[in-house]
Each structure stands twice: as structure tokens, then as C-alpha cells.
Amino acid sequence: MEHILSILIFFPAVAALMAFIVDKDSIRVYGITVAAIEFVLSAYMWYMFDGNNAGMQFTEFMPIIAQYGISYNVGIDGISLFLIIMTTFMTMISLIGLTEKRDLKNLIITVLFLEMTMVGVFVALDAMIFYVFWELSLVPMLYIVGAWGGNLRIYASIKFFLYTFLGSLVMLVGMLYLAYVYSQTTGAWSFNLMDWNMLILPFDMQMWLFIAFFAGFAIKVPMVPFHTWLPYAHGQAPTIGSVILAAVLLKMGTYGFIRFSLPLFPDASVAMMIPMGVLALIAIIYTAMVAYAQEDMKQVIAYSSVSHMGVIILGIFALNVEGIGGSLFLMISHGIVSGALFMLVGVIYDRRHTKMMSEFGGLAAVMPMYAVVFGIMLMASVGLPLTIGFVGEFLSLLGFFAVSPILTVAAGMTIILGAVYMLVLYKKTFFGPITNPINKKLEDIKGREVAALVPLVMLVVYLGVYPKPILDPVNNSVKQLVQVMHIKAITPEAKEKIASVNTIGEAK
């Protein structure tokens, strides 16, 4: 299939436009069908993908504004492949488990538009196209939180929009300046990422541009201290909004660091290894403590997301194959696990219309199947060996160990301590006596909920035991990325550092 990436991008949007004429009673089935077709297409793309080829595949190129070098340029490698598959899979799962009844048609249309923007971000190889999809993703998410959220939904959606939009504007300035530098160097404008990768930039320029891109990506991740929008967005968003936000949208920031910051600014990335590591460590410790203090189940999982993103940042700025490969695996595992946890909180919210832990207790006796699935996801979130969460966390920390053993040990200890808040949540909710008589009559998970959660449980166990299908293609592309950084680095210190932290690959 020649234009598989274009089909993957635009099929959900076309289907969303057609959904306006679909009958209200059929819209749920229609939404799930569209999302399932999209997932099958992404699985077919994986089947066609050559895992041994580290470069870009399925590339498509079409000039849009030729004089400024803006073009429709898309392609994927091992770095973006599984992020696309996770996007299509989690969208499908979230629509299967969807319980929202209010204005269902508009919600499904919005989710399908959101899917287009997310896939677009992961396949774009032109900075302007990347930026367009990046900004477009804000609009459906803003609408989901603002229209279907809780009591503080307007405040949450405005805060989410302003934070991420302002960060993106700074990033846009960086992109325009980089295109200008390219035009001054070569005599022609280009926003093509492959062209930009050819540029060798002086150290001071790299630092300023790194900061500009950092503003866009760090807010999206979100990194401490830019994280304050996330608990509000999660707390107020409907279940499907929280699932997609946690599973996919946060990964756009970490993906941006890998795709843009590392290859374009290798010397700046080396210079920022320790500062980024320290910021990540603060995120892990601080948000774990805040999560422990929460009474709302959703807020606990929201703060745990920030903590996990801290580990991903550690892995990325290890600048070696283990660390970057581990962080990409952790992105996928966090997407599956946190998406499932938000879905599980949504299950209990639908039954009781509250997310407060104090309202529950003894649920394991009433909802045993629900308790088992929640327990498995919780163990994966904590990073228990033989679950999907362990592999990514272990590799990310292993990668950063080559940079700073002290920071890595501190991060490892705090992750273990961080597990406390999850176990406290589980204990308060599922064990002890049933204090509230309403809880005695609660139904266990059934039908649609089981159909959405069982595939996630299977993935958590399977990829925890056997991560090779994902790690092999990822590591091939990461090795190439590390080599590009090693070649492009202009200072001997940076070259030496990239070589010294790499134990795999040719950059030694």
C-alpha cells in the first residue's frame, strides 16, 4: 500500500466528517468500527515494516509552499512505529469502553479528529506539518475537557490550552529561526527534518534553540515545574479524555525530544544531561509525595503519570541506546497502563459518581474481577518484574546509570517509594470492611468493560515477559540516532561523552 501513512492520518478525519450524517443510535458502533479499521491499518503497516532498516520508511513527499521549503513530508522509523500503533490501539479501546451518554455523537466525532492529529504528529518529517498537527491536537482535547468535563472543566481546559499553546509558540520561533539559519547556510529555505539534520550548528546557537524547543516539549510532557495543568485536566476530563491524554498526548512531548532536540542539538543535549536528569529526579520525588497526599483516585494516577514521565526523561537524556530505547518502551507501557488505570477509575465512577477513596473500602469482596484487573495494572504501574512497566523503567535507569550512578540510584529508590501511593490507593479502595452500604450492591465489570480491559491485561503480561518484538526495531533506529549525534557533535567533550555512555552500537 503506497500511501499507507496518508490513509492513517486522514481516514479518521474523513470518517469523522461522515459521522455527522450517521444515525444517533448507530454512532457508537460506527466509531468503534472506524477506530478498529484504523488499528488494523496500523497493524498492517507494522507487518510491512522492515525491522532491520533503521532509516525512514513509507515516506511521502509533496511540496506545499515550495519557495519556503514547506512540504507534506511523512515517514516512520522504529522510533515512531509503535507510538502510532499505540495511538490507534488506545483510541479503539477507549471507544469500546466508552460509557459517556451525553451528546455521544459529537464526542465520538471529536475523538476521531483527535486521532488524526496524534497520528500526524508521529509521522510528520516537516517541521511546519509537525507544528500544525501539534497545535491542532489541542483543539479536540480542549473541547473534550470543556464540554464533557466536571465542575471545574472551564478552568481546567483554559489552563491546559494556555500552558501548551504558549510553550508551542516559543517552539515555533525556534523552528522559524532554524529554517532561517538553513536558508543562510544553503541559499534555500527548508523545514524538512532530514535537511535540518545536515546542519552543524555552533554551541551557543544549539543552547538557545534547545531552550526554545524545550519550552514546547517540556510543557507537553509535562516536566516539573510546568506540570500544574495536568492534574486539573485529568481531574475534570471525562474518562475517554483522561485515557487518551495519558496514553498518547503526553508522549508527544517526549517524542519531540527524541525526534528534534537530540539529533539537531547534540552538544546542547550533552550539556543538558545532568540538568535534565535533576529535573526528572525532582519530578519523580515531588509528584510521588503529592500523589501520596491525594484523596481523589484520578489525581493519584495523574500525579503518578508525571512521576513516570520523569523516568522517561531520564532515559532520553542518557543519550545511549539502552536509555532511549528503554524510554520509548516505557512510553508505550505507560500509555497502556495509565490508560487502563483511568479506564478502571471510570468504571467505578460510572457506578458511584465519586472518585474519592474515602467512599470505598472492601470492593474486592463485591467486585473480585475488577479488583484483579486493577491489581495487575497497579503492579505494572509500580514496575513489578514480568509486567510491561518493569522493562522500560529498568532500561531507562540502566541507560542513565552510565551518565550518573548517584542520580540513577536516587531515582530507583524514589520509584520504589513511589509505589507506596499506589499500594495505599489499592488498600483503601479494595480491602477492609465495606463501610458504605451502597457499595454492597455494586456490579462487577461486564460486557463492554471486559472487552476493553482484557486486551490491555494480555498486553501487560505478554510484553512484560517478551518485549523483543518492540525493542528490536526501536533499538535499530535508536542506534542510528546515537551515531548521527556522535558525528554531528562539534565539541570533543560531547563526542567523548556520547561515545563513553554507549555500550551498544558503533558510536564508541
Secondary structure as UniProt FT lines:
FT   TURN            2..3
FT   HELIX           4..18
FT   HELIX           19..21
FT   HELIX           24..26
FT   HELIX           27..48
FT   TURN            51..52
FT   STRAND          57..65
FT   HELIX           66..68
FT   STRAND          70..76
FT   HELIX           78..96
FT   TURN            102..103
FT   HELIX           104..123
FT   HELIX           127..136
FT   HELIX           138..148
FT   TURN            151..152
FT   HELIX           153..186
FT   HELIX           193..196
FT   TURN            197..198
FT   HELIX           203..220
FT   TURN            221..222
FT   TURN            224..225
FT   HELIX           229..236
FT   HELIX           239..244
FT   HELIX           245..249
FT   HELIX           250..256
FT   HELIX           257..261
FT   HELIX           262..264
FT   HELIX           266..271
FT   HELIX           273..292
FT   HELIX           297..316
FT   TURN            317..318
FT   HELIX           321..352
FT   HELIX           357..359
FT   HELIX           363..366
FT   HELIX           368..382
FT   TURN            385..386
FT   HELIX           388..401
FT   TURN            402..403
FT   HELIX           405..430
FT   HELIX           437..441
FT   HELIX           447..465
FT   HELIX           468..488
FT   HELIX           492..501
//
